[in-house]
Amino acid sequence: MGTLCGVGAGALWGLVFLAPELARDFTPLQLAIGRFLAYGIIAFFVIMPRWPVLKSRLKKQDWRALFWLSLFGNTLYYILLSKAVQSGGIALTSLVIGFLPVAVTIIGSRDKGAVSLTSLLPSLLLCGAGAVCIGWQALKAPEATHQTSMGLLWAITALLSWTAYAVGNSRSLVRLSTVSVHDWNLLIGLVTGAQAACLVPIALLSGHLDHDLMSWSCFVGVSTAVAIIASFLGNALWNKMSRLLPLTMTGQMILFETLFALIYGFLWEGRWPRPIEVAAFTLIVCSVMTCVSAHRKHHRTFSNAAMQSSRNGV
């Protein structure tokens, strides 16, 4: 069930990579504000009936966690992601985000009872090989340009931001047993919406607001669609998955976002993937499958050891 939730979240989140292309006339800051204002408004109306109960269950440290998770996982991440897509393209950006499992797995391997890095080594090597393919395409391929290199830089920065979110969110959900994953998702939406509202004056002062009615209509439509599909539904599936899977496996699940984003990107650009992209795609899929296999073996070993210990105690 945890893996299925991860696949669903990836399929919905992959659509986020299309938004900067669909509304290319708008800046990454404007795209982030539009998406998360819509997300915040939706979260506000859905959460209001349960607000008195939720408020009593949250401590000061929980509100601090919500602020930083909203910043690194939504506001800052989406600005960086949009800049990466508009500079380097959908395929490059989505493949770089596929690096996330390496960082999260290494961090999660320190958790108690986690799968060891030795067991995860085949998965990490496959993911690393895929990363080499990505780097070659961005820096050494004949079609690479200075703008492509900048796209790579923005994508790496977005990756760091999302790594911080993935680790912090997973650990927060484990700690907060009194708050459902659905309510946690809505609370993040509420805080993210407030952050987006605070950014509106900056967007107004920076200009770039001279658009026709058709462009503004497209912007509103894209922002609302991404807020509902990716932020509301996608985050709900991801939070559900975060409570069902260990942190070392949580990072691997983000690769499904990479896979779906690539598919959407190729459909948008109307082309077949290049050989180097096929290689990266294949290596990432193999990385996920070997990671899932390692966790299954670890779970069986842990269960057998616990059963044997129980018998010895009797």
C-alpha positions in Angstrom: 0.0 0.0 0.0 2.8 2.4 0.8 4.4 1.8 -2.6 1.1 2.3 -4.4 0.6 5.6 -2.6 4.1 6.6 -3.7 3.3 5.7 -7.3 0.1 7.8 -7.1 1.9 10.8 -5.6 4.6 10.6 -8.3 2.0 10.5 -11.1 0.3 13.6 -9.8 3.4 15.5 -8.9 4.9 14.8 -12.3 2.4 17.3 -13.7 4.0 20.1 -11.7 6.9 20.1 -14.2 4.5 21.0 -17.0 3.2 24.1 -15.3 6.2 26.4 -15.9 6.0 25.5 -19.6 2.2 26.0 -19.8 2.6 29.5 -18.2 6.0 30.4 -19.5 5.1 34.2 -19.7 5.1 34.3 -15.9 8.1 34.3 -13.5 8.8 31.4 -11.2 7.9 33.6 -8.2 4.5 34.4 -9.8 3.9 30.7 -10.5 4.7 29.8 -6.9 2.4 32.5 -5.6 -0.5 31.5 -7.8 -0.2 27.8 -7.0 0.1 28.1 -3.3 -2.5 30.9 -2.8 -4.9 28.5 -4.5 -3.7 25.6 -2.3 -4.0 27.8 0.9 -7.5 28.8 0.0 -8.6 25.2 -0.6 -7.0 24.1 2.7 -8.6 26.9 4.6 -12.2 26.0 3.7 -11.6 22.2 4.1 -9.8 22.5 7.5 -12.1 25.1 9.2 -14.7 22.6 10.6 -11.9 20.7 12.5 -9.8 23.8 13.3 -10.6 24.0 17.1 -9.7 20.3 17.6 -6.5 20.5 15.5 -5.3 23.7 17.1 -5.4 22.1 20.6 -3.2 19.2 19.4 -0.4 21.3 17.9 2.5 22.5 20.0 4.9 25.4 19.2 7.5 23.0 17.7 4.8 21.7 15.4 4.1 25.1 14.0 7.8 25.7 13.5 8.0 22.4 11.6 5.1 23.4 9.5 6.7 26.7 8.6 10.0 25.1 7.5 8.4 22.2 5.7 6.1 24.6 3.8 9.1 26.7 2.8 11.5 24.0 1.7 8.9 21.5 0.3 6.6 24.0 -1.4 7.5 27.7 -1.7 11.2 27.7 -2.2 11.3 24.3 -4.0 8.7 25.3 -6.6 10.4 28.6 -7.4 13.7 26.8 -7.9 12.0 24.0 -9.9 10.3 26.5 -12.2 13.5 28.3 -12.9 15.2 24.9 -13.7 12.4 23.9 -16.1 12.4 27.3 -17.9 16.2 27.2 -18.2 17.1 23.5 -18.8 13.8 21.8 -19.8 11.5 19.3 -18.2 13.6 16.2 -18.9 16.8 17.5 -17.4 15.0 18.9 -14.3 13.0 15.8 -13.6 16.1 13.6 -13.9 18.1 15.7 -11.4 15.3 15.5 -8.9 15.7 11.8 -9.3 18.9 12.2 -7.2 16.8 12.6 -4.1 16.8 9.0 -3.1 20.6 9.0 -2.7 20.5 11.9 -0.2 17.5 10.7 1.7 18.6 7.1 1.9 22.0 8.1 3.3 20.3 10.3 6.0 17.7 7.6 6.7 20.3 4.8 7.1 21.2 6.3 10.5 17.7 5.7 11.8 17.1 2.9 14.3 16.3 -0.4 12.5 16.9 1.1 9.1 18.3 -1.0 6.2 22.1 -0.7 6.1 23.9 1.2 3.4 25.7 -2.1 2.5 22.3 -3.7 1.6 21.3 -0.6 -0.3 24.6 -0.3 -2.2 23.3 -1.8 -5.5 20.4 0.6 -5.5 22.6 3.6 -4.8 25.1 2.6 -7.5 22.3 2.3 -10.1 21.0 5.7 -9.1 24.5 7.2 -9.2 25.0 5.7 -12.7 21.7 7.4 -13.8 23.0 10.7 -12.4 26.2 10.4 -14.5 23.9 10.1 -17.6 22.1 13.3 -16.5 25.3 15.2 -15.9 26.7 14.3 -19.3 23.5 15.3 -21.1 23.5 18.7 -19.3 27.2 19.6 -19.7 28.8 17.5 -22.5 26.0 16.7 -25.0 26.2 18.5 -28.3 22.9 20.3 -27.6 24.0 21.6 -24.2 24.1 25.4 -23.8 24.9 27.9 -21.0 21.2 28.1 -20.3 21.2 24.3 -19.9 24.0 24.5 -17.4 22.1 27.1 -15.4 19.1 24.8 -15.5 21.2 22.1 -14.0 22.3 24.4 -11.2 18.8 25.5 -10.4 17.6 21.8 -10.4 20.4 20.8 -8.0 19.4 23.6 -5.6 15.7 22.5 -5.9 16.9 19.0 -5.1 18.6 20.2 -1.8 15.5 22.0 -0.8 13.2 19.0 -1.4 15.7 16.7 0.4 15.3 18.8 3.6 11.5 18.6 3.2 11.4 14.8 2.6 13.5 14.0 5.7 11.7 16.6 8.0 8.2 15.7 6.9 8.7 11.9 7.3 10.0 12.4 10.8 7.3 14.9 11.8 4.6 12.4 10.7 6.1 9.6 12.8 6.2 12.0 15.8 2.7 13.3 15.4 0.4 10.3 16.0 -2.5 12.6 17.0 -2.7 14.4 13.6 -3.9 12.5 10.5 -2.0 12.6 7.3 -4.9 14.4 5.7 -5.0 17.2 8.3 -1.2 17.5 8.2 -1.4 18.1 4.5 -4.1 20.8 5.0 -2.0 22.5 7.7 1.0 22.6 5.4 -1.3 24.1 2.7 -2.5 26.7 5.2 1.0 27.8 6.1 2.2 27.7 2.5 -0.8 29.9 1.5 0.2 32.4 4.1 3.8 32.4 2.8 2.5 33.0 -0.7 0.4 35.9 0.5 3.5 37.5 2.0 5.3 37.2 -1.3 2.6 39.1 -3.2 4.1 42.6 -2.5 7.5 41.4 -3.8 5.9 40.1 -7.0 4.1 43.4 -7.5 7.3 45.4 -7.0 9.3 43.2 -9.4 7.0 43.9 -12.3 6.4 41.5 -15.2 2.7 41.9 -14.8 1.9 43.2 -18.3 -0.1 40.2 -19.7 -3.3 40.0 -21.7 -6.5 38.5 -20.5 -5.8 35.2 -22.2 -2.5 34.8 -20.4 -4.0 35.6 -17.0 -6.8 33.1 -17.6 -4.2 30.5 -18.4 -2.2 31.4 -15.3 -5.2 31.1 -13.0 -6.3 27.8 -14.6 -2.8 26.3 -14.3 -2.3 27.5 -10.7 -5.7 26.1 -9.6 -5.2 22.8 -11.4 -1.7 22.3 -9.9 -2.9 23.2 -6.4 -5.7 20.6 -6.5 -4.0 17.8 -8.3 -0.4 18.1 -7.0 -0.6 20.0 -3.7 -3.9 18.7 -2.3 -4.2 15.2 -3.7 -0.5 14.4 -4.4 0.6 15.6 -0.9 -2.2 13.5 0.7 -0.9 10.3 -1.0 2.7 11.2 -0.1 1.9 11.7 3.6 0.0 8.5 3.7 3.0 6.7 2.2 5.4 8.4 4.7 3.6 6.7 7.6 3.7 3.3 5.9 7.3 3.2 4.7 10.7 3.8 6.4 12.7 6.9 5.6 15.3 5.0 3.5 12.5 3.8 1.2 10.6 7.1 1.2 13.3 8.7 -0.7 13.2 6.0 -3.4 9.6 6.7 -4.0 10.2 10.2 -5.4 11.7 8.5 -8.4 8.2 7.8 -9.6 7.7 11.6 -9.9 10.8 11.6 -12.1 9.4 8.8 -14.3 6.0 10.4 -14.8 7.6 13.9 -15.3 9.7 12.5 -18.1 6.7 10.9 -19.8 4.7 14.1 -19.6 7.8 16.1 -20.8 8.3 13.9 -23.9 4.6 14.1 -24.7 4.7 17.9 -24.3 7.8 18.3 -26.5 6.4 15.8 -29.0 9.6 13.7 -29.2 11.0 10.3 -28.3 13.6 10.2 -25.5 17.3 10.4 -26.4 19.4 7.3 -25.8 21.1 8.9 -22.7 17.7 9.7 -21.3 16.5 6.1 -21.8 19.6 4.9 -20.0 19.0 7.3 -17.0 15.3 6.3 -17.0 16.2 2.6 -16.9 18.8 2.9 -14.2 16.4 4.8 -12.0 13.7 2.2 -12.4 16.2 -0.6 -11.5 17.4 1.5 -8.5 13.8 1.6 -7.1 13.2 -2.1 -7.7 16.5 -3.1 -5.9 15.7 -0.8 -3.0 12.2 -2.4 -2.6 13.8 -5.8 -2.7 16.4 -4.9 0.0 13.6 -3.6 2.3 11.6 -6.8 1.8 14.6 -9.0 2.8 15.3 -6.7 5.8 11.7 -7.0 6.9 11.7 -10.8 6.6 15.0 -11.0 8.5 13.8 -8.7 11.2 10.5 -10.5 11.6 12.2 -13.9 11.8 14.7 -12.6 14.4 11.9 -11.2 16.5 9.9 -14.5 16.3 13.0 -16.5 17.3 13.7 -14.1 20.2 10.1 -14.5 21.4 10.4 -18.3 21.3 13.6 -18.3 23.2 12.0 -16.1 25.8 9.2 -18.5 26.2 
